Amino acid sequence: MVKIQLDLEESWELLSFVVNDMLKEVELDKSDKASIRRWKSKEMRTGSEEMKALHEKLNADLARLWEVRKKSDIRASDYR
């Protein structure tokens, strides 16, 4: 069985990618973009409790989605 689990640094990289992409795509004032960047660099640094909580949530969601996908594949093959 395959198990997908992100380490804390990978979770931060994912968060960083999503936030940076959002900042490119969404029209916001410069001050709002700066506030989001400060939030990411201060509150969501890799050692913070907030980032650890996000990391745990991401891994729990990945595990749950994997289980749903596995069950879905089993049902789909038996459906015929």
C-alpha positions, -999 to 999 in steps of 0.1 A, spaced: 0 0 0 12 35 -9 13 60 19 17 97 12 29 119 40 45 153 38 72 164 61 69 199 77 92 215 51 71 200 23 39 213 39 55 248 41 66 246 4 30 237 -6 16 266 15 42 290 0 34 279 -36 -4 283 -31 0 317 -14 25 330 -40 3 318 -69 -27 335 -53 -9 368 -49 0 367 -86 -35 359 -97 -57 380 -73 -60 417 -76 -52 431 -41 -38 464 -28 0 463 -22 -6 467 15 -29 436 15 -3 416 -4 23 427 21 1 417 50 -3 382 35 35 379 30 41 390 66 16 365 78 33 337 58 68 346 70 59 353 107 29 331 117 34 303 92 72 297 96 81 261 97 86 260 135 53 277 145 24 260 161 1 272 133 23 256 106 25 224 126 -13 223 128 -16 229 91 10 202 85 -10 177 106 -42 187 88 -27 183 54 -14 148 62 -47 138 77 -66 150 47 -42 132 23 -47 99 42 -85 104 42 -85 111 5 -63 81 -2 -88 59 16 -118 73 -3 -100 69 -36 -90 33 -27 -126 24 -18 -139 41 -49 -115 20 -71 -127 -12 -54 -164 -3 -60 -157 7 -96 -140 -26 -105 -168 -46 -89 -195 -25 -106 -193 -43 -140 
